[in-house]
Amino acid sequence: MHEHYIVPVLSTQWFWGLLFSIVVYGILLWAGMYAKQNGFEEKYRYFLAGIFIIREVYLFAYIFQIGQFTLQDSLPLHLCNISYIFLIIVLLKPNYFLFEFVLMLGLAGALQSLITPELTHGYSDYFFLDYYFSHSAIIFVPLYALIILNMKPRDRSWLRVFYFGNLVLLSVYFLNLLFNSNYIYLMEAPKANNPLILHPYPMHLIGFEIFGFLHIVFIYWLSRKYFVPKTI
């Protein structure tokens, strides 16, 4: 497996990554509001989906080109990879189940990934920008759905997301055994210095369950009780 690159928290590089994400997706969110006001939101949403699809295809082409593709590191089996695929579907054809998954579980995972970034293919300028672009997309799309599409999590959807999330973990665990890999960090804890990652192994898996559940419930409660999308 490739040597991971850790972006030091509160470093200049860390701040630049966050600034890049805020500026890019702030502009895209504003453009979505403008598109809805002027009657072409659906076309704009397809445009976003196209950008995200091109980014995914280019990433795999780039990894192949530089000879870094491996079954252990390069399959889209991390939680953020799975959420990224789901968000493209949500943009193309809004689906409440996938929206709820990306909102309550994908967003939580992406947020932690941006707080303590860990690049799984090592460092390059491209990998750095792609990391922030793709992980920020997982935060952007559910917010877009809340604000622009006026979608809200359904009753008890937190429970469905929790169950489905564990089904994903179990499925990826068996694929890790098959490929001798560490997708979703089920076989070995992330190297990033995140206070929510418990040690030693397998304590971090217990932490995944506890903190993952708390994230799901909190985002569900917050989005249903206090986040009221504006009608544009």
Order of alpha helices (4+ residues) and beta strands (2+ residues): beta-alpha-alpha-alpha-alpha-alpha-beta-alpha-alpha-alpha
